[in-house]
Amino acid sequence: MRVAAALKAKGGEEFAKPGSIIEIKFVKGESLSLTASRLLALMILTAGGDAWEDRPHRMRKADIRRGHKGNERISDMLEELHRTLFAVDDRSWRGKKATLRFSLISRSREETEEDGGEAGWIEWEFTPDARRLIQASATYAVLNRQAVLGFRSSYALKLYELGALRLHRRQATWKGDMQALRAALGIPPEVYADFAQLRRKVLTKAKAEIDQLAHFRVEWREIRQGRTVTEVEFRFEPKGAPEVIETVDELDRHSSGRKARRDGTAETVSVAHTIATVAKALTGPTESEKTFPRGSLTYEAPELHEIGLRHGGGWSVDMMAGAYRQHMGNRLEKLRGKKLIDSWKGFCESWLSRRGRP
């Protein structure tokens, strides 16, 4: 919750989602649709560090509907969140193993009367069980709002959240049998009963979306007994600096044509050309748009130095900065603002992932 509060105060596109909510299991036969999953993510983003408190939270409808003129889908999403049950392992009053089932939100209010140009608000409260789960979570994932809203598959969104949760652990992997995989991604038991279908319809499509929109890549390994796939292991790896730039570019583009760009059927533009185009469009080197300094980050770029400390795992920031300059070469002179920050952050995460802690 401290991380969530800090990210909300900082502003920007990143927000923290508690690991306990990401790893929560759906009751058998239930799952959230893509739109309801997005709404839940926006609710957690909006609540920030106050999500565990017994109080209402509020959000504009305009922040939910994303260009859709009508609000009827918001009602459907709220009702879906109300009726979907989740399950966690618990203990009974006798100390026996038990399963606790509950909803995430207890009640909500949706304004139905529009006031002039005001599109209305929604208000909701998390259930006591959800608040306790959020408050007790010792882990969290840092998600990107644009990426969350950009996914077109609910399974890709769930796998993205699982990857973001595990990305910075010593072993950035997730492993489970078929039952655990279905529970984690919310795949109903009667859907894609054949693993070849599940691979084609779920895993391959989810990987393509994550590799395009996330700040990391995902690979998976199938573990078999004979010809039968019994377990799947996912591995999550931070992207290098050039790939992070491509991801930031893609998130800034309109979603139309995204699948064509992902499949390689649309005209592509090289990373170097994109950087040059953006650099040319910048009006001037404001404080937030300076190039990567040639000297020590400690004195010349405190914000970049802080990123190195936070994401470099204890390695010398100036040592990583030297390697980053060499890695980027001439492209570095054309990076500015958010793209420079995201590229530098991605490089630090990749450095730590490849070398471990010093």
C-alpha positions as CSV (number, residue, x, y, z in Angstrom):
1,M,0.0,0.0,0.0
2,R,3.0,2.3,0.6
3,V,4.2,1.6,-3.0
4,A,0.6,2.2,-4.3
5,A,0.4,5.5,-2.5
6,A,3.8,6.6,-3.8
7,L,3.1,5.8,-7.4
8,K,-0.3,7.6,-7.2
9,A,1.4,10.7,-5.8
10,K,4.0,10.6,-8.5
11,G,1.4,10.5,-11.3
12,G,2.1,8.9,-14.6
13,E,0.9,5.6,-16.1
14,E,2.3,3.1,-13.5
15,F,0.3,1.7,-10.5
16,A,0.7,-1.1,-8.0
17,K,-1.6,-4.0,-7.7
18,P,-1.4,-6.3,-4.6
19,G,0.0,-9.7,-5.3
20,S,-2.8,-11.3,-3.2
21,I,-5.4,-9.9,-5.7
22,I,-3.4,-11.0,-8.8
23,E,-3.0,-14.6,-7.5
24,I,-6.6,-14.9,-6.2
25,K,-8.4,-17.8,-7.7
26,F,-11.8,-17.8,-9.4
27,V,-14.5,-20.1,-8.1
28,K,-14.7,-23.1,-10.4
29,G,-16.6,-22.2,-13.6
30,E,-16.3,-18.4,-13.1
31,S,-14.0,-15.8,-14.5
32,L,-14.0,-12.1,-15.2
33,S,-14.4,-10.8,-18.7
34,L,-11.8,-8.5,-20.2
35,T,-13.8,-5.4,-19.6
36,A,-14.5,-6.3,-16.0
37,S,-10.9,-7.1,-15.4
38,R,-9.9,-3.7,-16.8
39,L,-12.5,-2.0,-14.5
40,L,-11.1,-3.8,-11.5
41,A,-7.5,-2.7,-12.4
42,L,-8.8,0.9,-12.7
43,M,-10.5,0.6,-9.4
44,I,-7.3,-0.5,-7.7
45,L,-5.4,2.3,-9.5
46,T,-7.9,4.9,-8.3
47,A,-8.0,3.7,-4.7
48,G,-4.2,3.6,-4.5
49,G,-2.8,3.3,-1.0
50,D,-6.3,3.7,0.4
51,A,-7.7,0.5,-1.0
52,W,-7.5,-1.3,2.4
53,E,-9.5,1.4,4.2
54,D,-13.2,1.0,5.0
55,R,-14.4,3.9,2.8
56,P,-15.9,4.6,-0.6
57,H,-13.8,5.3,-3.7
58,R,-14.9,7.3,-6.7
59,M,-14.1,7.4,-10.4
60,R,-15.4,9.3,-13.5
61,K,-17.2,7.2,-16.0
62,A,-15.2,9.0,-18.7
63,D,-12.1,7.3,-17.3
64,I,-13.7,3.9,-17.8
65,R,-15.4,4.0,-21.1
66,R,-12.4,5.2,-23.3
67,G,-14.1,6.8,-26.2
68,H,-17.4,4.8,-26.1
69,K,-20.3,7.3,-26.1
70,G,-22.7,5.2,-24.0
71,N,-22.4,4.2,-20.4
72,E,-24.5,1.0,-20.6
73,R,-21.4,-1.2,-20.6
74,I,-20.3,0.3,-17.2
75,S,-23.4,-1.1,-15.6
76,D,-22.7,-4.5,-17.0
77,M,-19.2,-4.4,-15.7
78,L,-20.2,-3.4,-12.2
79,E,-22.8,-6.1,-12.1
80,E,-20.3,-8.7,-13.2
81,L,-17.9,-7.7,-10.4
82,H,-20.7,-8.0,-7.9
83,R,-21.7,-11.5,-8.8
84,T,-18.2,-13.0,-9.5
85,L,-16.9,-15.1,-6.6
86,F,-13.3,-15.6,-5.7
87,A,-11.7,-18.2,-3.5
88,V,-8.7,-18.3,-1.2
89,D,-7.3,-21.0,1.2
90,D,-8.3,-20.3,4.7
91,R,-8.9,-22.0,8.1
92,S,-12.3,-22.8,9.7
93,W,-13.3,-21.9,13.2
94,R,-12.0,-25.4,14.2
95,G,-8.6,-24.8,12.7
96,K,-9.2,-27.1,9.7
97,K,-8.3,-26.3,6.1
98,A,-11.1,-24.5,4.4
99,T,-11.9,-22.4,1.3
100,L,-13.2,-18.9,1.7
101,R,-15.4,-17.6,-1.1
102,F,-16.2,-13.9,-1.4
103,S,-16.8,-11.0,-3.8
104,L,-14.3,-8.1,-4.2
105,I,-16.8,-5.2,-4.0
106,S,-19.7,-5.0,-1.6
107,R,-21.8,-2.2,-3.1
108,S,-21.6,0.4,-5.8
109,R,-23.4,3.5,-6.9
110,E,-23.6,4.7,-10.5
111,E,-24.9,8.2,-11.3
112,T,-27.7,7.9,-13.9
113,E,-28.4,11.6,-14.2
114,E,-25.9,13.5,-16.3
115,D,-25.3,17.2,-15.4
116,G,-24.6,19.2,-18.5
117,G,-21.3,18.0,-20.0
118,E,-20.5,15.9,-16.9
119,A,-20.5,12.3,-17.8
120,G,-21.2,11.1,-14.2
121,W,-19.3,9.1,-11.6
122,I,-19.3,5.7,-10.0
123,E,-18.7,5.0,-6.3
124,W,-17.8,1.6,-4.8
125,E,-16.6,-0.1,-1.6
126,F,-14.4,-3.1,-1.4
127,T,-15.7,-6.0,0.8
128,P,-14.1,-6.5,4.3
129,D,-12.5,-9.8,3.0
130,A,-11.0,-8.0,0.0
131,R,-9.6,-5.2,2.2
132,R,-8.0,-7.6,4.5
133,L,-6.4,-9.4,1.6
134,I,-5.1,-6.2,0.1
135,Q,-3.7,-4.9,3.4
136,A,-2.0,-8.2,4.2
137,S,-0.3,-8.5,0.8
138,A,3.5,-8.5,1.1
139,T,4.1,-8.5,-2.7
140,Y,3.0,-6.3,-5.5
141,A,3.2,-5.8,-9.3
142,V,3.9,-2.5,-11.0
143,L,1.5,-2.3,-14.0
144,N,1.2,0.1,-16.8
145,R,-2.3,1.6,-17.3
146,Q,-1.9,2.0,-21.1
147,A,-0.8,-1.7,-21.3
148,V,-3.7,-2.9,-19.1
149,L,-6.2,-1.0,-21.3
150,G,-4.5,-2.2,-24.5
151,F,-4.9,-5.9,-24.1
152,R,-7.6,-7.6,-26.1
153,S,-7.5,-10.9,-24.3
154,S,-8.5,-11.4,-20.7
155,Y,-6.0,-14.3,-20.5
156,A,-3.2,-12.1,-21.8
157,L,-4.0,-9.5,-19.1
158,K,-3.9,-12.1,-16.4
159,L,-0.6,-13.5,-17.6
160,Y,0.8,-10.0,-17.8
161,E,-0.2,-9.4,-14.2
162,L,1.4,-12.7,-13.1
163,G,4.6,-11.8,-15.0
164,A,4.8,-8.3,-13.6
165,L,4.4,-9.8,-10.1
166,R,7.3,-12.3,-10.6
167,L,9.6,-10.2,-12.8
168,H,12.1,-9.1,-10.1
169,R,12.3,-12.3,-8.1
170,R,15.4,-14.4,-8.1
171,Q,13.6,-16.9,-10.3
172,A,11.1,-15.0,-12.5
173,T,9.0,-18.0,-13.3
174,W,5.5,-19.4,-12.7
175,K,4.9,-23.2,-12.8
176,G,1.7,-25.2,-12.5
177,D,-0.3,-28.1,-13.7
178,M,-3.3,-27.8,-16.0
179,Q,-5.8,-27.2,-13.1
180,A,-3.5,-24.5,-11.6
181,L,-3.0,-22.9,-15.0
182,R,-6.8,-22.7,-15.7
183,A,-7.4,-21.3,-12.2
184,A,-4.7,-18.6,-12.6
185,L,-5.9,-17.4,-16.0
186,G,-9.6,-17.9,-15.4
187,I,-10.0,-20.5,-18.2
188,P,-13.3,-22.5,-17.6
189,P,-12.8,-26.3,-17.4
190,E,-15.0,-27.0,-20.5
191,V,-13.1,-24.5,-22.7
192,Y,-10.1,-25.6,-24.8
193,A,-10.1,-29.1,-23.3
194,D,-7.4,-30.1,-25.8
195,F,-4.0,-28.6,-24.9
196,A,-3.3,-27.9,-28.6
197,Q,-6.3,-25.7,-28.7
198,L,-5.3,-24.0,-25.4
199,R,-1.8,-23.4,-26.7
200,R,-3.1,-21.9,-30.0
201,K,-6.1,-19.9,-28.6
202,V,-4.6,-18.8,-25.3
203,L,-0.9,-19.1,-24.8
204,T,0.3,-18.1,-28.3
205,K,-2.0,-15.1,-28.4
206,A,-1.2,-14.0,-24.9
207,K,2.5,-14.2,-25.6
208,A,2.1,-12.1,-28.7
209,E,0.2,-9.3,-26.9
210,I,2.6,-9.3,-23.9
211,D,5.7,-9.2,-26.0
212,Q,4.2,-6.2,-27.8
213,L,2.8,-4.2,-24.9
214,A,4.6,-5.2,-21.7
215,H,8.0,-4.1,-20.4
216,F,9.1,-7.8,-20.4
217,R,8.9,-10.9,-22.6
218,V,7.3,-14.2,-21.8
219,E,8.3,-17.7,-22.8
220,W,6.8,-21.1,-21.7
221,R,8.0,-24.7,-21.4
222,E,5.7,-27.7,-21.7
223,I,6.4,-30.6,-19.3
224,R,5.0,-33.9,-20.5
225,Q,4.3,-37.4,-19.2
226,G,4.4,-39.4,-22.4
227,R,2.5,-37.4,-25.0
228,T,0.3,-35.5,-22.4
229,V,1.2,-32.0,-21.2
230,T,0.9,-32.1,-17.5
231,E,2.6,-28.8,-16.4
232,V,3.5,-25.5,-17.9
233,E,6.3,-23.2,-16.8
234,F,6.4,-19.6,-17.8
235,R,9.6,-17.5,-17.7
236,F,9.5,-13.7,-17.6
237,E,12.5,-11.6,-18.8
238,P,12.9,-7.8,-18.8
239,K,13.3,-6.2,-22.2
240,G,16.5,-4.5,-23.3
241,A,16.6,-0.7,-23.9
242,P,15.8,-0.8,-27.6
243,E,12.8,-3.1,-27.1
244,V,11.5,-0.9,-24.3
245,I,11.6,2.1,-26.7
246,E,9.6,0.1,-29.2
247,T,7.0,-0.8,-26.5
248,V,6.6,2.8,-25.4
249,D,6.1,3.8,-29.0
250,E,3.5,1.1,-29.4
251,L,1.6,2.2,-26.3
252,D,1.5,5.7,-27.7
253,R,0.0,4.6,-31.0
254,H,-3.7,4.1,-31.6
255,S,-4.9,0.6,-30.9
256,S,-6.3,0.2,-34.5
257,G,-3.7,-1.5,-36.5
258,R,-1.9,-3.0,-33.5
259,K,-2.7,-6.6,-34.4
260,A,-1.3,-6.0,-37.9
261,R,1.8,-4.5,-36.5
262,R,2.2,-7.4,-34.2
263,D,1.7,-9.9,-37.0
264,G,4.1,-8.1,-39.2
265,T,1.4,-7.3,-41.9
266,A,1.6,-3.6,-41.4
267,E,4.4,-1.3,-42.6
268,T,7.0,-1.1,-39.9
269,V,9.3,1.7,-38.9
270,S,12.7,1.1,-37.5
271,V,13.5,2.0,-33.9
272,A,16.2,4.5,-35.0
273,H,13.8,6.2,-37.4
274,T,11.1,6.4,-34.6
275,I,13.6,7.9,-32.2
276,A,14.7,10.5,-34.8
277,T,11.1,11.4,-35.6
278,V,10.2,11.9,-31.9
279,A,13.4,13.9,-31.2
280,K,12.6,16.2,-34.1
281,A,9.1,16.8,-32.8
282,L,10.4,17.9,-29.4
283,T,10.3,21.7,-29.0
284,G,13.3,22.0,-26.8
285,P,15.4,20.4,-24.0
286,T,13.2,21.2,-21.0
287,E,14.4,19.9,-17.6
288,S,12.5,16.7,-18.1
289,E,13.7,16.2,-21.7
290,K,17.4,16.4,-21.4
291,T,19.6,13.8,-23.0
292,F,21.5,11.1,-21.0
293,P,24.5,12.9,-19.4
294,R,28.1,12.0,-20.3
295,G,29.3,12.4,-16.7
296,S,28.2,11.0,-13.3
297,L,24.5,10.7,-12.9
298,T,24.8,11.5,-9.2
299,Y,25.2,15.2,-9.9
300,E,24.0,15.7,-13.5
301,A,20.8,13.6,-13.4
302,P,19.6,12.8,-9.9
303,E,16.3,11.3,-11.2
304,L,18.2,8.9,-13.5
305,H,20.5,8.1,-10.6
306,E,17.6,7.2,-8.4
307,I,16.2,4.9,-11.1
308,G,19.6,3.1,-11.2
309,L,19.6,2.7,-7.4
310,R,16.0,1.4,-7.4
311,H,16.2,-1.0,-10.3
312,G,19.9,-1.9,-10.5
313,G,19.9,-4.3,-7.5
314,G,22.9,-2.7,-5.8
315,W,25.2,-2.4,-8.8
316,S,27.2,0.8,-9.3
317,V,24.9,3.2,-11.1
318,D,27.8,4.9,-13.0
319,M,29.1,1.4,-14.1
320,M,25.6,0.6,-15.5
321,A,25.5,4.1,-17.1
322,G,28.8,3.5,-18.9
323,A,27.5,0.1,-20.2
324,Y,24.2,1.8,-21.2
325,R,26.0,4.5,-23.2
326,Q,28.1,1.8,-25.0
327,H,25.0,-0.3,-25.6
328,M,22.9,2.5,-27.1
329,G,25.6,4.2,-29.1
330,N,24.4,7.1,-31.3
331,R,20.8,6.4,-30.5
332,L,21.2,7.7,-27.0
333,E,21.7,11.3,-28.2
334,K,18.1,11.3,-29.6
335,L,16.3,10.0,-26.5
336,R,14.3,12.4,-24.4
337,G,11.8,12.6,-21.6
338,K,9.7,9.5,-20.8
339,K,11.3,7.3,-23.5
340,L,14.7,8.0,-22.1
341,I,13.5,7.2,-18.5
342,D,11.8,4.0,-19.7
343,S,14.8,2.9,-21.7
344,W,17.2,3.5,-18.8
345,K,14.9,1.7,-16.4
346,G,14.6,-1.3,-18.7
347,F,18.3,-1.5,-19.1
348,C,18.9,-1.5,-15.3
349,E,16.3,-4.3,-14.9
350,S,17.8,-6.3,-17.7
351,W,21.3,-5.8,-16.1
352,L,20.1,-7.1,-12.8
353,S,18.2,-10.0,-14.4
354,R,21.3,-11.1,-16.4
355,R,23.9,-10.7,-13.6
356,G,22.1,-11.1,-10.4
357,R,22.9,-9.0,-7.3
358,P,26.6,-8.0,-6.7
